[in-house]
Amino acid sequence: MGHESPVPELPITDCAVAQHQGYGESKHISEQFGTLQQRNSVFVLVSCVSTLKALGMIPATLPDVNWIPVDIIADIVVDIIHSPDAESPATFNLVNPKPVPWASLVPTVQSWFGTEKVTVAPLHEWITALRSVDMGDANAVKAAPATKIGDFFEAIARSNAHSPKYTTIMGPAISKTMAEVGPVNPGWMYIWLSQWNF
């Protein structure tokens, strides 16, 4: 209380600024987790597609795709908040209950960039091409940002592109929106590619 300057619309990393009470401190910690998770998730997806331009190829296999567009997530959250059936506290896995194989979306990515510009390669070949990028060349790394997380993609290859399976029972039971959401489809993928200006 009594601070002169307004709270900025920027991530605040200094723990000392949180009010020394349970709510303020826990909110600050939650914001840090959210910021880190957002950066990591976005970077993985965007870096893979951005790197396509540099390598001219995309992996044939990646983990299943289970995201939900943010506007639909917002409707799901509203459903949950307003549901008299939601238990408190409750945890919901807000992932798509109908995951689809990455391979089913590869033709959409090819179509977006032009099929003649995109080679679909086995994951291990794509990783080999990724590892051939000169990490000492700042421009090459900038053009192929997935090089920064090559170990992540190698871990995917070792797991045979298996992704964690999420339990999605409570969400669809409480939220009609989540129960009725469809799988990621070419239309959503085109929107995603367009919004990232690929």
C-alpha positions as CSV (number, residue, x, y, z in Angstrom):
1,M,0.0,0.0,0.0
2,G,1.1,3.6,-0.6
3,H,3.3,2.8,-3.6
4,E,3.8,5.7,-6.0
5,S,4.2,3.9,-9.3
6,P,1.6,1.7,-11.0
7,V,2.1,-2.0,-11.5
8,P,3.5,-2.4,-15.1
9,E,2.0,-4.8,-17.6
10,L,5.2,-6.7,-17.7
11,P,6.5,-9.9,-16.1
12,I,7.8,-9.0,-12.6
13,T,10.6,-11.3,-11.5
14,D,11.6,-9.6,-8.3
15,C,10.0,-11.6,-5.4
16,A,10.4,-8.7,-3.0
17,V,7.6,-6.7,-4.8
18,A,4.9,-9.3,-3.9
19,Q,2.9,-8.3,-0.8
20,H,4.0,-10.3,2.1
21,Q,0.8,-12.3,2.5
22,G,-0.2,-15.6,1.2
23,Y,-2.3,-14.4,-1.7
24,G,0.2,-11.9,-3.1
25,E,3.1,-14.3,-2.8
26,S,1.3,-17.3,-4.3
27,K,0.0,-15.2,-7.1
28,H,3.6,-14.0,-7.9
29,I,4.8,-17.6,-7.9
30,S,1.9,-18.7,-10.2
31,E,2.7,-15.9,-12.6
32,Q,6.3,-17.1,-12.8
33,F,5.3,-20.7,-13.6
34,G,2.8,-19.5,-16.2
35,T,5.4,-17.3,-17.9
36,L,7.9,-20.1,-18.0
37,Q,5.4,-22.7,-19.3
38,Q,4.1,-20.3,-21.9
39,R,7.5,-19.5,-23.2
40,N,8.5,-23.2,-23.4
41,S,5.3,-24.4,-25.0
42,V,5.2,-21.7,-27.6
43,F,8.9,-22.0,-28.4
44,V,8.6,-25.7,-29.1
45,L,5.7,-25.4,-31.5
46,V,6.9,-22.3,-33.2
47,S,10.5,-23.3,-33.5
48,C,9.6,-26.6,-35.2
49,V,7.6,-24.9,-37.9
50,S,10.0,-21.9,-38.2
51,T,12.9,-24.3,-38.7
52,L,11.0,-25.9,-41.6
53,K,11.9,-22.8,-43.7
54,A,15.7,-23.3,-43.1
55,L,15.8,-27.1,-43.4
56,G,13.1,-27.5,-46.1
57,M,11.7,-30.5,-44.1
58,I,9.4,-31.3,-41.3
59,P,9.3,-34.4,-39.1
60,A,6.8,-37.1,-40.1
61,T,6.2,-38.0,-36.5
62,L,5.9,-35.9,-33.4
63,P,3.7,-36.5,-30.3
64,D,0.0,-36.4,-30.7
65,V,-1.6,-32.9,-31.0
66,N,-4.0,-32.1,-28.2
67,W,-4.4,-28.4,-28.0
68,I,-7.6,-26.4,-27.9
69,P,-7.9,-22.9,-29.3
70,V,-7.7,-20.2,-26.7
71,D,-11.2,-18.8,-27.4
72,I,-12.7,-22.3,-26.8
73,I,-10.5,-22.7,-23.6
74,A,-12.0,-19.5,-22.4
75,D,-15.5,-20.9,-22.8
76,I,-14.5,-24.1,-21.0
77,V,-13.2,-22.1,-18.1
78,V,-16.4,-20.1,-17.9
79,D,-18.4,-23.4,-17.9
80,I,-16.3,-24.7,-15.1
81,I,-16.5,-21.5,-13.0
82,H,-20.3,-21.4,-13.3
83,S,-21.0,-25.1,-12.8
84,P,-22.6,-26.0,-9.5
85,D,-21.1,-29.5,-10.0
86,A,-17.5,-28.4,-9.9
87,E,-15.8,-29.6,-6.7
88,S,-13.5,-27.3,-4.9
89,P,-10.6,-27.7,-5.1
90,A,-10.5,-29.4,-8.5
91,T,-7.9,-29.9,-11.1
92,F,-8.8,-30.1,-14.8
93,N,-6.5,-31.1,-17.7
94,L,-7.4,-28.5,-20.2
95,V,-6.2,-30.4,-23.2
96,N,-8.2,-31.7,-26.1
97,P,-9.9,-35.0,-25.1
98,K,-9.6,-36.1,-28.7
99,P,-5.9,-35.9,-29.6
100,V,-4.9,-36.5,-33.2
101,P,-1.6,-37.9,-34.6
102,W,0.8,-35.2,-35.8
103,A,1.0,-37.0,-39.2
104,S,-2.7,-36.1,-39.8
105,L,-1.8,-32.4,-39.8
106,V,1.4,-32.6,-41.8
107,P,-0.4,-32.3,-45.1
108,T,-1.9,-29.0,-43.8
109,V,1.6,-27.6,-43.0
110,Q,2.8,-28.8,-46.4
111,S,-0.1,-27.1,-48.1
112,W,0.5,-23.8,-46.3
113,F,4.2,-23.7,-47.3
114,G,3.7,-25.4,-50.7
115,T,4.3,-29.1,-51.0
116,E,7.3,-28.6,-53.3
117,K,9.1,-26.7,-50.5
118,V,8.5,-29.2,-47.7
119,T,10.0,-32.7,-47.5
120,V,8.4,-35.0,-44.9
121,A,11.2,-36.8,-43.2
122,P,11.5,-39.5,-40.6
123,L,12.1,-37.8,-37.2
124,H,15.7,-39.2,-36.9
125,E,16.6,-37.7,-40.4
126,W,15.1,-34.4,-39.4
127,I,17.2,-34.4,-36.2
128,T,20.3,-35.2,-38.2
129,A,19.6,-32.2,-40.5
130,L,18.9,-30.1,-37.4
131,R,22.2,-31.1,-35.9
132,S,24.1,-30.2,-39.1
133,V,23.2,-26.5,-38.6
134,D,26.4,-24.5,-37.6
135,M,25.7,-23.5,-34.0
136,G,28.5,-21.0,-34.3
137,D,26.6,-19.1,-37.0
138,A,24.1,-16.8,-35.3
139,N,22.1,-16.3,-38.5
140,A,21.9,-20.0,-39.1
141,V,20.7,-20.6,-35.6
142,K,18.2,-17.7,-35.9
143,A,16.8,-19.3,-39.1
144,A,16.5,-22.7,-37.4
145,P,15.5,-22.0,-33.8
146,A,14.7,-25.7,-33.1
147,T,18.5,-26.2,-32.9
148,K,18.3,-24.6,-29.4
149,I,16.2,-27.5,-28.2
150,G,17.7,-30.4,-30.2
151,D,18.0,-32.5,-27.1
152,F,14.2,-32.2,-26.6
153,F,13.6,-33.6,-30.1
154,E,16.1,-36.4,-29.5
155,A,14.1,-37.3,-26.3
156,I,10.9,-37.4,-28.5
157,A,12.7,-39.7,-30.9
158,R,13.8,-42.0,-28.0
159,S,10.2,-42.2,-26.8
160,N,9.0,-43.1,-30.3
161,A,7.1,-39.8,-30.3
162,H,4.8,-41.0,-27.5
163,S,3.2,-38.2,-25.6
164,P,1.8,-38.3,-22.0
165,K,-1.8,-39.4,-21.8
166,Y,-4.0,-36.9,-20.0
167,T,-7.1,-37.9,-18.1
168,T,-9.9,-35.8,-19.3
169,I,-13.0,-37.0,-17.4
170,M,-13.9,-34.1,-15.1
171,G,-13.6,-31.4,-17.7
172,P,-16.1,-32.8,-20.2
173,A,-18.4,-33.8,-17.4
174,I,-18.6,-30.2,-16.1
175,S,-18.2,-28.3,-19.4
176,K,-20.5,-28.9,-22.3
177,T,-18.0,-27.0,-24.5
178,M,-15.2,-29.3,-23.6
179,A,-17.4,-32.4,-24.1
180,E,-18.3,-31.2,-27.6
181,V,-14.9,-29.9,-28.7
182,G,-13.5,-31.5,-31.8
183,P,-10.0,-32.6,-32.5
184,V,-7.4,-30.3,-33.9
185,N,-8.2,-30.0,-37.6
186,P,-6.8,-28.5,-40.8
187,G,-8.9,-25.3,-40.3
188,W,-7.5,-24.7,-36.8
189,M,-4.0,-25.4,-38.1
190,Y,-4.4,-22.9,-40.9
191,I,-5.5,-20.3,-38.4
192,W,-2.5,-21.1,-36.1
193,L,-0.1,-20.8,-39.0
194,S,-1.7,-17.5,-40.1
195,Q,-1.6,-16.0,-36.6
196,W,2.1,-16.8,-36.3
197,N,2.7,-15.2,-39.7
198,F,4.4,-18.2,-41.2
